[in-house]
Structure formats: C-alpha cells, structure tokens
Amino acid sequence: MSKATTASFSYDDGARAVELAREAVESFVVNGQREQPGSMRDAFYERTGAFVRLESTRGRGSLRGCAGGYESDERVGHVIVDAAIKAASEDSCGSEITPSELDNLTVSLCYVNNVVLTDDPVADIEIGRHGAAIDTGTESGWLYPTVPLEHGWSAEEYLARVCRKAGLAPNAYEREDVMVTLFDGQVFREREPNGSVQELR
C-alpha cells in the first residue's frame, strides 16, 4: 500500500467546514451563485480532497446529493465549496435541491487525510474508516466512508456496490486492470438541519 498524508482538521475546523458547505449550498440554490470561502482558516489552505453529502430529513429521509474527490490540487476550502454546489445540483442525484428543501437538509463533510492504493482491498479496507473508489480509466465510482456502516455491509459487499456505481460487474475490484483507492478521512455532520456539528470519526 502507498499513502499520502496531509494535515488533519480540528473540531472547530470541521464545524466551520460544514458551515461553509451549507453556505455554499444555500448561495447556489437561492441565488445561483458560487459562495466564496473568504478569509479561510489555516487548515483550509491544505491541498487535499473533500466530499460533501446532503441528506433529507423529510419522511423516511433520503440521500439528496453527494460530490467531491479524494485528491485535489486546489485548496480544500475551495474544494468544499465546489463539492457542495455539485452535490446540490441535478448532476448528483438527478434533481437539483430546491429552496423549500434547505430547512430539511443535513450536511456532512469528509475531509481526506490519507489516500491508499491497494492490491488487496478486501484485506486492507476498514469499514467505517475508509471510503472506496474504483477507476478503470474510462469508468469510475466511489462511496462515502459511512455508507457501509449505515447498511451493515461487509467489505466485499461495499466494494461490490462501488463497482456497480461505476457501471462495472460486482467483482470488478478483483481485476488487475481496475485501480482501487481507499480514502481515509474525518467526517463531520450536522446533528439536525442547520444545527450543531458532531465529528463521527
């Protein structure tokens, strides 16, 4: 395995990152504008990946959007804004977030600390710690680190779901021409819409 290590977020950094993601979603949904990070915390200048996940609390709840990347040459403050906007757009889950939904959305964020390239993903993946990404050069897909915990998936099932998301056969992660990347990060989430933030790991 090979790793690329970056700095970590403090709780205050994570809480501010979630707040920034929400501001970016609201600015995009209400005004059609890109939020500017403004004067950023020192940690927001790191060049690493991040993911933003939006979930509805209406009814039984549902995923409304998720976007981001595990690597970036951009400062992570800007990565968060771009991921939040993409998560809120129709490109994410098929329909754009509407203004009436904003008070029923919880925002979570994954700040990527490490990226692990693996030849044995079943052995190397730690459920609840790692997100997983599949790439063939033409097809790709990924899933958020907390998803397998939410559904009770094993490592094999988690990797199979990532393969399906990439449009590949469930066991494609076993192929030599398929690159499997595990990303390890800190996850911060609103306890309720626009509410206090908790660090999940």
Contacts in CASP RR format, 6 or more apart in sequence:
PFRMAT RR
TARGET T0000
AUTHOR 0000-0000-0000
METHOD contacts of the structure
MODEL  1
MSKATTASFSYDDGARAVELAREAVESFVVNGQREQPGSMRDAFYERTGA
FVRLESTRGRGSLRGCAGGYESDERVGHVIVDAAIKAASEDSCGSEITPS
ELDNLTVSLCYVNNVVLTDDPVADIEIGRHGAAIDTGTESGWLYPTVPLE
HGWSAEEYLARVCRKAGLAPNAYEREDVMVTLFDGQVFREREPNGSVQEL
R
1 116 0 8 1.000
1 117 0 8 1.000
1 118 0 8 1.000
1 119 0 8 1.000
1 124 0 8 1.000
2 116 0 8 1.000
2 117 0 8 1.000
3 114 0 8 1.000
3 115 0 8 1.000
3 116 0 8 1.000
4 71 0 8 1.000
4 114 0 8 1.000
4 115 0 8 1.000
5 113 0 8 1.000
5 114 0 8 1.000
6 46 0 8 1.000
6 47 0 8 1.000
6 48 0 8 1.000
6 112 0 8 1.000
6 113 0 8 1.000
6 114 0 8 1.000
7 43 0 8 1.000
7 46 0 8 1.000
7 113 0 8 1.000
8 43 0 8 1.000
8 111 0 8 1.000
8 113 0 8 1.000
8 186 0 8 1.000
9 17 0 8 1.000
9 43 0 8 1.000
9 111 0 8 1.000
9 186 0 8 1.000
9 188 0 8 1.000
10 43 0 8 1.000
11 188 0 8 1.000
11 199 0 8 1.000
12 41 0 8 1.000
13 41 0 8 1.000
13 43 0 8 1.000
13 44 0 8 1.000
13 111 0 8 1.000
14 109 0 8 1.000
14 111 0 8 1.000
14 186 0 8 1.000
14 188 0 8 1.000
14 197 0 8 1.000
14 199 0 8 1.000
15 188 0 8 1.000
15 197 0 8 1.000
16 41 0 8 1.000
17 44 0 8 1.000
17 50 0 8 1.000
17 77 0 8 1.000
17 80 0 8 1.000
17 109 0 8 1.000
17 111 0 8 1.000
17 188 0 8 1.000
18 107 0 8 1.000
18 108 0 8 1.000
18 109 0 8 1.000
18 188 0 8 1.000
18 189 0 8 1.000
18 190 0 8 1.000
18 197 0 8 1.000
19 197 0 8 1.000
20 35 0 8 1.000
20 37 0 8 1.000
20 77 0 8 1.000
20 80 0 8 1.000
20 81 0 8 1.000
20 84 0 8 1.000
21 52 0 8 1.000
21 80 0 8 1.000
21 81 0 8 1.000
21 83 0 8 1.000
21 84 0 8 1.000
21 107 0 8 1.000
21 109 0 8 1.000
22 84 0 8 1.000
22 107 0 8 1.000
22 190 0 8 1.000
22 194 0 8 1.000
23 35 0 8 1.000
24 34 0 8 1.000
24 35 0 8 1.000
24 80 0 8 1.000
24 81 0 8 1.000
24 84 0 8 1.000
24 85 0 8 1.000
25 52 0 8 1.000
25 54 0 8 1.000
25 84 0 8 1.000
25 85 0 8 1.000
25 87 0 8 1.000
25 88 0 8 1.000
25 97 0 8 1.000
25 102 0 8 1.000
25 105 0 8 1.000
25 107 0 8 1.000
26 102 0 8 1.000
27 33 0 8 1.000
27 34 0 8 1.000
27 35 0 8 1.000
28 34 0 8 1.000
28 35 0 8 1.000
28 84 0 8 1.000
28 85 0 8 1.000
28 88 0 8 1.000
28 89 0 8 1.000
29 88 0 8 1.000
29 96 0 8 1.000
29 97 0 8 1.000
29 98 0 8 1.000
29 99 0 8 1.000
29 101 0 8 1.000
29 102 0 8 1.000
30 99 0 8 1.000
30 102 0 8 1.000
34 81 0 8 1.000
34 85 0 8 1.000
35 81 0 8 1.000
35 84 0 8 1.000
35 85 0 8 1.000
36 81 0 8 1.000
37 44 0 8 1.000
37 77 0 8 1.000
37 78 0 8 1.000
37 80 0 8 1.000
37 81 0 8 1.000
40 75 0 8 1.000
40 77 0 8 1.000
43 76 0 8 1.000
44 75 0 8 1.000
44 76 0 8 1.000
44 77 0 8 1.000
44 80 0 8 1.000
45 75 0 8 1.000
45 76 0 8 1.000
45 77 0 8 1.000
46 75 0 8 1.000
46 76 0 8 1.000
47 72 0 8 1.000
47 73 0 8 1.000
47 74 0 8 1.000
47 75 0 8 1.000
47 76 0 8 1.000
48 71 0 8 1.000
48 72 0 8 1.000
48 76 0 8 1.000
48 79 0 8 1.000
48 111 0 8 1.000
48 112 0 8 1.000
48 113 0 8 1.000
49 68 0 8 1.000
49 69 0 8 1.000
49 70 0 8 1.000
49 71 0 8 1.000
49 72 0 8 1.000
49 76 0 8 1.000
49 79 0 8 1.000
49 111 0 8 1.000
49 112 0 8 1.000
49 183 0 8 1.000
50 68 0 8 1.000
50 69 0 8 1.000
50 72 0 8 1.000
50 76 0 8 1.000
50 77 0 8 1.000
50 79 0 8 1.000
50 80 0 8 1.000
50 83 0 8 1.000
50 109 0 8 1.000
50 110 0 8 1.000
50 111 0 8 1.000
50 112 0 8 1.000
51 66 0 8 1.000
51 67 0 8 1.000
51 68 0 8 1.000
51 69 0 8 1.000
51 70 0 8 1.000
51 83 0 8 1.000
51 109 0 8 1.000
51 110 0 8 1.000
51 112 0 8 1.000
51 144 0 8 1.000
52 66 0 8 1.000
52 67 0 8 1.000
52 68 0 8 1.000
52 80 0 8 1.000
52 83 0 8 1.000
52 84 0 8 1.000
52 87 0 8 1.000
52 107 0 8 1.000
52 108 0 8 1.000
52 109 0 8 1.000
53 63 0 8 1.000
53 65 0 8 1.000
53 66 0 8 1.000
53 87 0 8 1.000
53 107 0 8 1.000
53 108 0 8 1.000
53 109 0 8 1.000
53 110 0 8 1.000
53 144 0 8 1.000
54 63 0 8 1.000
54 64 0 8 1.000
54 65 0 8 1.000
54 66 0 8 1.000
54 87 0 8 1.000
54 88 0 8 1.000
54 92 0 8 1.000
54 97 0 8 1.000
54 105 0 8 1.000
54 106 0 8 1.000
54 107 0 8 1.000
55 61 0 8 1.000
55 62 0 8 1.000
55 63 0 8 1.000
55 64 0 8 1.000
55 65 0 8 1.000
55 105 0 8 1.000
55 106 0 8 1.000
55 108 0 8 1.000
56 62 0 8 1.000
56 63 0 8 1.000
56 64 0 8 1.000
56 101 0 8 1.000
56 104 0 8 1.000
56 105 0 8 1.000
57 104 0 8 1.000
57 105 0 8 1.000
57 106 0 8 1.000
57 192 0 8 1.000
57 193 0 8 1.000
58 101 0 8 1.000
58 104 0 8 1.000
63 93 0 8 1.000
64 87 0 8 1.000
64 88 0 8 1.000
64 92 0 8 1.000
64 93 0 8 1.000
64 97 0 8 1.000
64 101 0 8 1.000
64 105 0 8 1.000
65 87 0 8 1.000
65 88 0 8 1.000
65 92 0 8 1.000
65 93 0 8 1.000
65 97 0 8 1.000
66 87 0 8 1.000
66 92 0 8 1.000
66 93 0 8 1.000
66 144 0 8 1.000
67 83 0 8 1.000
67 84 0 8 1.000
67 86 0 8 1.000
67 87 0 8 1.000
67 91 0 8 1.000
67 92 0 8 1.000
68 79 0 8 1.000
68 82 0 8 1.000
68 83 0 8 1.000
68 86 0 8 1.000
68 87 0 8 1.000
69 79 0 8 1.000
69 83 0 8 1.000
69 112 0 8 1.000
69 142 0 8 1.000
70 112 0 8 1.000
70 115 0 8 1.000
70 131 0 8 1.000
70 133 0 8 1.000
70 142 0 8 1.000
70 181 0 8 1.000
70 183 0 8 1.000
71 112 0 8 1.000
71 115 0 8 1.000
72 79 0 8 1.000
74 82 0 8 1.000
76 111 0 8 1.000
80 109 0 8 1.000
84 107 0 8 1.000
86 92 0 8 1.000
88 96 0 8 1.000
88 97 0 8 1.000
89 96 0 8 1.000
89 97 0 8 1.000
90 96 0 8 1.000
97 105 0 8 1.000
102 193 0 8 1.000
103 193 0 8 1.000
103 194 0 8 1.000
104 193 0 8 1.000
105 193 0 8 1.000
106 189 0 8 1.000
106 190 0 8 1.000
106 191 0 8 1.000
106 192 0 8 1.000
106 193 0 8 1.000
107 189 0 8 1.000
107 190 0 8 1.000
108 146 0 8 1.000
108 187 0 8 1.000
108 188 0 8 1.000
108 189 0 8 1.000
108 190 0 8 1.000
108 200 0 8 1.000
109 187 0 8 1.000
109 188 0 8 1.000
109 189 0 8 1.000
110 131 0 8 1.000
110 144 0 8 1.000
110 145 0 8 1.000
110 183 0 8 1.000
110 185 0 8 1.000
110 186 0 8 1.000
110 187 0 8 1.000
111 185 0 8 1.000
111 186 0 8 1.000
111 187 0 8 1.000
111 188 0 8 1.000
112 183 0 8 1.000
112 184 0 8 1.000
112 185 0 8 1.000
113 184 0 8 1.000
113 185 0 8 1.000
113 186 0 8 1.000
114 183 0 8 1.000
114 184 0 8 1.000
114 185 0 8 1.000
115 181 0 8 1.000
115 182 0 8 1.000
115 183 0 8 1.000
115 184 0 8 1.000
116 124 0 8 1.000
116 130 0 8 1.000
116 181 0 8 1.000
116 182 0 8 1.000
116 183 0 8 1.000
116 184 0 8 1.000
117 179 0 8 1.000
117 180 0 8 1.000
117 181 0 8 1.000
118 124 0 8 1.000
118 125 0 8 1.000
118 180 0 8 1.000
118 181 0 8 1.000
118 182 0 8 1.000
121 132 0 8 1.000
121 155 0 8 1.000
121 159 0 8 1.000
121 173 0 8 1.000
121 180 0 8 1.000
121 182 0 8 1.000
122 155 0 8 1.000
122 156 0 8 1.000
122 159 0 8 1.000
124 130 0 8 1.000
124 182 0 8 1.000
125 131 0 8 1.000
125 132 0 8 1.000
125 155 0 8 1.000
125 158 0 8 1.000
125 159 0 8 1.000
125 182 0 8 1.000
127 148 0 8 1.000
127 149 0 8 1.000
127 153 0 8 1.000
127 154 0 8 1.000
127 155 0 8 1.000
127 158 0 8 1.000
128 145 0 8 1.000
128 146 0 8 1.000
128 148 0 8 1.000
128 149 0 8 1.000
128 201 0 8 1.000
129 145 0 8 1.000
129 184 0 8 1.000
129 185 0 8 1.000
129 201 0 8 1.000
130 145 0 8 1.000
130 182 0 8 1.000
130 183 0 8 1.000
130 184 0 8 1.000
131 142 0 8 1.000
131 143 0 8 1.000
131 144 0 8 1.000
131 145 0 8 1.000
131 182 0 8 1.000
131 183 0 8 1.000
131 184 0 8 1.000
132 142 0 8 1.000
132 143 0 8 1.000
132 158 0 8 1.000
132 159 0 8 1.000
132 162 0 8 1.000
132 180 0 8 1.000
132 181 0 8 1.000
132 182 0 8 1.000
132 183 0 8 1.000
133 140 0 8 1.000
133 141 0 8 1.000
133 142 0 8 1.000
133 162 0 8 1.000
133 180 0 8 1.000
133 181 0 8 1.000
133 182 0 8 1.000
133 183 0 8 1.000
134 140 0 8 1.000
134 141 0 8 1.000
134 142 0 8 1.000
134 159 0 8 1.000
134 162 0 8 1.000
134 163 0 8 1.000
134 165 0 8 1.000
134 166 0 8 1.000
134 168 0 8 1.000
134 172 0 8 1.000
134 173 0 8 1.000
134 178 0 8 1.000
134 179 0 8 1.000
134 180 0 8 1.000
134 181 0 8 1.000
135 141 0 8 1.000
135 166 0 8 1.000
135 178 0 8 1.000
135 179 0 8 1.000
135 181 0 8 1.000
136 166 0 8 1.000
136 168 0 8 1.000
136 172 0 8 1.000
136 177 0 8 1.000
136 178 0 8 1.000
136 179 0 8 1.000
137 179 0 8 1.000
139 166 0 8 1.000
139 167 0 8 1.000
139 168 0 8 1.000
140 166 0 8 1.000
141 162 0 8 1.000
141 165 0 8 1.000
141 166 0 8 1.000
142 162 0 8 1.000
142 165 0 8 1.000
142 183 0 8 1.000
143 158 0 8 1.000
143 161 0 8 1.000
143 162 0 8 1.000
143 165 0 8 1.000
145 183 0 8 1.000
145 184 0 8 1.000
145 185 0 8 1.000
145 187 0 8 1.000
145 201 0 8 1.000
146 187 0 8 1.000
146 200 0 8 1.000
147 153 0 8 1.000
147 158 0 8 1.000
147 161 0 8 1.000
148 154 0 8 1.000
148 155 0 8 1.000
148 157 0 8 1.000
148 158 0 8 1.000
153 161 0 8 1.000
159 173 0 8 1.000
159 180 0 8 1.000
160 170 0 8 1.000
160 171 0 8 1.000
160 173 0 8 1.000
161 170 0 8 1.000
162 173 0 8 1.000
163 169 0 8 1.000
163 170 0 8 1.000
163 171 0 8 1.000
163 172 0 8 1.000
163 173 0 8 1.000
164 170 0 8 1.000
166 172 0 8 1.000
168 178 0 8 1.000
172 178 0 8 1.000
173 180 0 8 1.000
185 201 0 8 1.000
186 199 0 8 1.000
186 201 0 8 1.000
187 199 0 8 1.000
187 200 0 8 1.000
187 201 0 8 1.000
188 197 0 8 1.000
188 198 0 8 1.000
188 199 0 8 1.000
188 200 0 8 1.000
189 197 0 8 1.000
189 198 0 8 1.000
189 200 0 8 1.000
190 196 0 8 1.000
190 197 0 8 1.000
191 197 0 8 1.000
191 198 0 8 1.000
END
